[in-house]
Structure formats: C-alpha cells, structure tokens
Amino acid sequence: MAITDVSSVVQNQTSQTSTQTRNQLGESDFLKMFTTQMQYQDPLNPMDATQFTSQLAQFSSLDQLFNMSNSLTQLLQAGQTMNSMEALKLIGKEVQANGNSLVLQEGSGVTGSFSLAGAATQCTVSIYDGNGTLVRSFPLGAMPAGQGQFSWDGLSNAGETMPSGTYTYQMQAKDINGKDVQVQTQTSGVVTGVKLGGTVPQLSVGALDLPLSAVTVVRDPA
C-alpha cells in the first residue's frame, strides 16, 4: 500500500472525526494517527527522511501548543480564584460603578454619583421607578467639572414615601451658554453578597448584580 493512499484515508477519517467531535481531539489522537501512518507505509517506498523530520517537527509544535493551552487554562483558573477572593473582601464595602441605578430602602435616603465633563450652571436630576414613570425631579444648581453627588430623600414629587426597590435616574446639565454638558452617571451601594457562579464574580448591591470588573471605586460606607 502506498503511503499516499494511507495518508488520504487518515485525512478523510480525521476530517469526519473532526466534524463530529471537533472539540475532543487531543495529543494522543494525533500521535495515534502519526504512528498508524508509519505502520502502514509501503516498505518498498518508505517515507523519506525529510518528510519524516517535517512531521516530527509538526508533532513537536503541536505538543508545545497543547502544553501552552493547559498552562493558560491553569492561569485562567488561578485568576478566577483570585478574583473570587477579592470579591468576597468587598462584602460590607460601598462600591461605585458606571450606571444609573439607585437602590432605595423605604424610609431612608439614597445617594447618587456622577461625573461632569465640564462646569455646569444648571443641573437637574430626574428619578424613575421600575416602570419608567417619573417619581421625582429636582435641581442641583451650578456644579463644577469632575466628580459630584446628590441625595434623594426617597420622596416623590407629591411628598409620598416611595417603596424599597431599584430606581433609575437621569441628569441634565447645561453650561453658561446653555449647551449640554456631558454627564457620566454612576451607581453606588453597599455590597451585601457575592455570586461566584460565572467567570466574573457578581456583587450583590441591593437588588442589583454588578460585575466585579465594572467597579471603579471602593470605600467604607458612610
């Protein structure tokens, strides 16, 4: 049997196997194909040294890729474990992340954070419930560029105490010329728990789940 025939058969079988179990081929599978090719080569027309050396080099490269893949997998797992440990340390801490959610506890106020790209002469905060209905709107007056905060006492425009839950807010800021100033709204709250099921730990902040990677500020609660 000519080696080209065996190679063709092995390649066809490999193609079929790859289609069925594309993600299940391992180092031993490629070694088995390589030894099978050598076993069934034509003794009257054996593989030449150049071709043999080339395939050995290819197998060596493949072996290094498998080892590298295993090392990267171990590094990824170690990184995930480290992230989980860091996330657990945040329980009881106040964290801040980009977003526009407010977690209100009935009978108490809540603080919202934001960042202004420039100085504003007029700033207005509008707060909405879970259905998107406006419940409160109030002015903040002039604000400098940079980080800022506002406090909401949990009351509606009608003076009613709003129930506990997650609310969203929007900010409108104008400069001295009446042009809009870019605002980056931020979500903040105290971490009450950590969810470790996914690849990135999720911090429980009231009814919110914030990915650890989204956190920009960590501080002791006021």
Contacts in CASP RR format, 6 or more apart in sequence:
PFRMAT RR
TARGET T0000
AUTHOR 0000-0000-0000
METHOD contacts of the structure
MODEL  1
MAITDVSSVVQNQTSQTSTQTRNQLGESDFLKMFTTQMQYQDPLNPMDAT
QFTSQLAQFSSLDQLFNMSNSLTQLLQAGQTMNSMEALKLIGKEVQANGN
SLVLQEGSGVTGSFSLAGAATQCTVSIYDGNGTLVRSFPLGAMPAGQGQF
SWDGLSNAGETMPSGTYTYQMQAKDINGKDVQVQTQTSGVVTGVKLGGTV
PQLSVGALDLPLSAVTVVRDPA
1 40 0 8 1.000
1 42 0 8 1.000
2 42 0 8 1.000
2 45 0 8 1.000
3 37 0 8 1.000
3 40 0 8 1.000
3 41 0 8 1.000
3 42 0 8 1.000
3 45 0 8 1.000
3 46 0 8 1.000
3 47 0 8 1.000
6 36 0 8 1.000
6 37 0 8 1.000
6 40 0 8 1.000
6 41 0 8 1.000
7 37 0 8 1.000
10 33 0 8 1.000
10 36 0 8 1.000
10 37 0 8 1.000
14 33 0 8 1.000
17 25 0 8 1.000
18 25 0 8 1.000
26 66 0 8 1.000
27 62 0 8 1.000
27 63 0 8 1.000
27 66 0 8 1.000
30 59 0 8 1.000
30 62 0 8 1.000
31 59 0 8 1.000
34 55 0 8 1.000
34 59 0 8 1.000
37 47 0 8 1.000
37 55 0 8 1.000
38 47 0 8 1.000
41 47 0 8 1.000
47 55 0 8 1.000
80 199 0 8 1.000
83 200 0 8 1.000
83 201 0 8 1.000
83 212 0 8 1.000
84 194 0 8 1.000
84 196 0 8 1.000
84 201 0 8 1.000
86 201 0 8 1.000
86 212 0 8 1.000
87 194 0 8 1.000
87 196 0 8 1.000
87 201 0 8 1.000
87 203 0 8 1.000
87 212 0 8 1.000
88 194 0 8 1.000
90 191 0 8 1.000
90 194 0 8 1.000
90 203 0 8 1.000
90 212 0 8 1.000
90 215 0 8 1.000
90 218 0 8 1.000
91 191 0 8 1.000
91 192 0 8 1.000
91 193 0 8 1.000
91 194 0 8 1.000
92 190 0 8 1.000
92 191 0 8 1.000
92 192 0 8 1.000
92 221 0 8 1.000
93 190 0 8 1.000
93 191 0 8 1.000
93 218 0 8 1.000
93 219 0 8 1.000
93 220 0 8 1.000
93 221 0 8 1.000
94 188 0 8 1.000
94 189 0 8 1.000
94 190 0 8 1.000
94 191 0 8 1.000
94 218 0 8 1.000
94 219 0 8 1.000
94 220 0 8 1.000
94 221 0 8 1.000
94 222 0 8 1.000
95 188 0 8 1.000
95 189 0 8 1.000
95 190 0 8 1.000
95 191 0 8 1.000
95 203 0 8 1.000
95 205 0 8 1.000
95 210 0 8 1.000
95 215 0 8 1.000
95 217 0 8 1.000
95 218 0 8 1.000
96 113 0 8 1.000
96 186 0 8 1.000
96 187 0 8 1.000
96 188 0 8 1.000
96 189 0 8 1.000
96 215 0 8 1.000
96 216 0 8 1.000
96 217 0 8 1.000
96 218 0 8 1.000
96 219 0 8 1.000
97 186 0 8 1.000
97 187 0 8 1.000
97 188 0 8 1.000
97 210 0 8 1.000
97 214 0 8 1.000
97 215 0 8 1.000
97 216 0 8 1.000
98 184 0 8 1.000
98 185 0 8 1.000
98 186 0 8 1.000
98 187 0 8 1.000
98 214 0 8 1.000
98 216 0 8 1.000
99 185 0 8 1.000
99 186 0 8 1.000
99 187 0 8 1.000
100 168 0 8 1.000
100 169 0 8 1.000
100 170 0 8 1.000
100 185 0 8 1.000
100 186 0 8 1.000
100 187 0 8 1.000
101 166 0 8 1.000
101 167 0 8 1.000
101 168 0 8 1.000
101 187 0 8 1.000
101 208 0 8 1.000
102 110 0 8 1.000
102 112 0 8 1.000
102 127 0 8 1.000
102 152 0 8 1.000
102 166 0 8 1.000
102 167 0 8 1.000
102 168 0 8 1.000
102 169 0 8 1.000
102 187 0 8 1.000
103 110 0 8 1.000
103 165 0 8 1.000
103 166 0 8 1.000
103 167 0 8 1.000
103 189 0 8 1.000
103 205 0 8 1.000
103 206 0 8 1.000
103 207 0 8 1.000
103 208 0 8 1.000
104 110 0 8 1.000
104 152 0 8 1.000
104 154 0 8 1.000
104 162 0 8 1.000
104 163 0 8 1.000
104 164 0 8 1.000
104 165 0 8 1.000
104 166 0 8 1.000
104 167 0 8 1.000
105 164 0 8 1.000
106 161 0 8 1.000
106 162 0 8 1.000
106 163 0 8 1.000
106 164 0 8 1.000
107 154 0 8 1.000
107 161 0 8 1.000
108 154 0 8 1.000
109 151 0 8 1.000
109 152 0 8 1.000
109 153 0 8 1.000
109 154 0 8 1.000
110 151 0 8 1.000
110 152 0 8 1.000
110 154 0 8 1.000
111 149 0 8 1.000
111 150 0 8 1.000
111 151 0 8 1.000
111 152 0 8 1.000
111 188 0 8 1.000
112 149 0 8 1.000
112 150 0 8 1.000
112 151 0 8 1.000
112 152 0 8 1.000
112 169 0 8 1.000
112 186 0 8 1.000
112 187 0 8 1.000
112 188 0 8 1.000
113 147 0 8 1.000
113 148 0 8 1.000
113 149 0 8 1.000
113 185 0 8 1.000
113 186 0 8 1.000
113 187 0 8 1.000
113 188 0 8 1.000
114 147 0 8 1.000
114 148 0 8 1.000
114 149 0 8 1.000
114 150 0 8 1.000
114 171 0 8 1.000
114 183 0 8 1.000
114 184 0 8 1.000
114 185 0 8 1.000
114 186 0 8 1.000
115 146 0 8 1.000
115 147 0 8 1.000
115 148 0 8 1.000
115 183 0 8 1.000
115 184 0 8 1.000
115 186 0 8 1.000
116 123 0 8 1.000
116 143 0 8 1.000
116 144 0 8 1.000
116 145 0 8 1.000
116 146 0 8 1.000
116 148 0 8 1.000
116 173 0 8 1.000
116 181 0 8 1.000
116 182 0 8 1.000
116 183 0 8 1.000
117 145 0 8 1.000
117 146 0 8 1.000
117 181 0 8 1.000
117 182 0 8 1.000
117 183 0 8 1.000
117 184 0 8 1.000
118 144 0 8 1.000
118 145 0 8 1.000
118 146 0 8 1.000
118 175 0 8 1.000
118 181 0 8 1.000
118 182 0 8 1.000
119 142 0 8 1.000
119 143 0 8 1.000
119 144 0 8 1.000
119 145 0 8 1.000
119 175 0 8 1.000
119 176 0 8 1.000
119 181 0 8 1.000
120 141 0 8 1.000
120 142 0 8 1.000
120 143 0 8 1.000
120 173 0 8 1.000
120 174 0 8 1.000
120 175 0 8 1.000
120 181 0 8 1.000
121 141 0 8 1.000
121 142 0 8 1.000
121 174 0 8 1.000
121 175 0 8 1.000
121 176 0 8 1.000
121 178 0 8 1.000
122 139 0 8 1.000
122 141 0 8 1.000
122 142 0 8 1.000
122 172 0 8 1.000
122 173 0 8 1.000
122 174 0 8 1.000
122 178 0 8 1.000
123 139 0 8 1.000
123 140 0 8 1.000
123 141 0 8 1.000
123 142 0 8 1.000
123 143 0 8 1.000
123 171 0 8 1.000
123 172 0 8 1.000
123 173 0 8 1.000
123 174 0 8 1.000
124 137 0 8 1.000
124 138 0 8 1.000
124 139 0 8 1.000
124 140 0 8 1.000
124 171 0 8 1.000
124 172 0 8 1.000
124 173 0 8 1.000
125 136 0 8 1.000
125 137 0 8 1.000
125 138 0 8 1.000
125 139 0 8 1.000
125 140 0 8 1.000
125 150 0 8 1.000
125 152 0 8 1.000
125 169 0 8 1.000
125 170 0 8 1.000
125 171 0 8 1.000
126 134 0 8 1.000
126 136 0 8 1.000
126 137 0 8 1.000
126 169 0 8 1.000
126 170 0 8 1.000
126 171 0 8 1.000
126 172 0 8 1.000
127 134 0 8 1.000
127 135 0 8 1.000
127 136 0 8 1.000
127 137 0 8 1.000
127 152 0 8 1.000
127 167 0 8 1.000
127 168 0 8 1.000
127 169 0 8 1.000
128 134 0 8 1.000
128 135 0 8 1.000
128 167 0 8 1.000
128 168 0 8 1.000
128 169 0 8 1.000
128 170 0 8 1.000
129 135 0 8 1.000
129 162 0 8 1.000
129 167 0 8 1.000
130 166 0 8 1.000
130 167 0 8 1.000
130 168 0 8 1.000
132 168 0 8 1.000
134 157 0 8 1.000
135 156 0 8 1.000
135 157 0 8 1.000
135 162 0 8 1.000
135 167 0 8 1.000
136 152 0 8 1.000
136 154 0 8 1.000
136 155 0 8 1.000
136 156 0 8 1.000
136 157 0 8 1.000
136 162 0 8 1.000
137 157 0 8 1.000
140 150 0 8 1.000
143 173 0 8 1.000
152 169 0 8 1.000
154 161 0 8 1.000
154 162 0 8 1.000
155 161 0 8 1.000
155 162 0 8 1.000
156 162 0 8 1.000
165 207 0 8 1.000
166 206 0 8 1.000
166 207 0 8 1.000
166 208 0 8 1.000
169 185 0 8 1.000
170 185 0 8 1.000
171 183 0 8 1.000
171 185 0 8 1.000
172 180 0 8 1.000
172 183 0 8 1.000
173 180 0 8 1.000
173 181 0 8 1.000
173 182 0 8 1.000
173 183 0 8 1.000
174 180 0 8 1.000
174 181 0 8 1.000
175 181 0 8 1.000
186 216 0 8 1.000
187 205 0 8 1.000
187 208 0 8 1.000
187 210 0 8 1.000
188 217 0 8 1.000
189 205 0 8 1.000
189 206 0 8 1.000
189 221 0 8 1.000
190 205 0 8 1.000
190 206 0 8 1.000
190 221 0 8 1.000
191 203 0 8 1.000
191 204 0 8 1.000
191 205 0 8 1.000
192 204 0 8 1.000
192 205 0 8 1.000
192 206 0 8 1.000
193 203 0 8 1.000
193 204 0 8 1.000
194 201 0 8 1.000
194 202 0 8 1.000
194 203 0 8 1.000
194 204 0 8 1.000
195 201 0 8 1.000
195 202 0 8 1.000
195 203 0 8 1.000
195 204 0 8 1.000
195 209 0 8 1.000
200 211 0 8 1.000
200 212 0 8 1.000
200 213 0 8 1.000
201 211 0 8 1.000
201 212 0 8 1.000
202 209 0 8 1.000
202 210 0 8 1.000
202 211 0 8 1.000
202 212 0 8 1.000
203 209 0 8 1.000
203 210 0 8 1.000
203 211 0 8 1.000
203 212 0 8 1.000
203 215 0 8 1.000
END
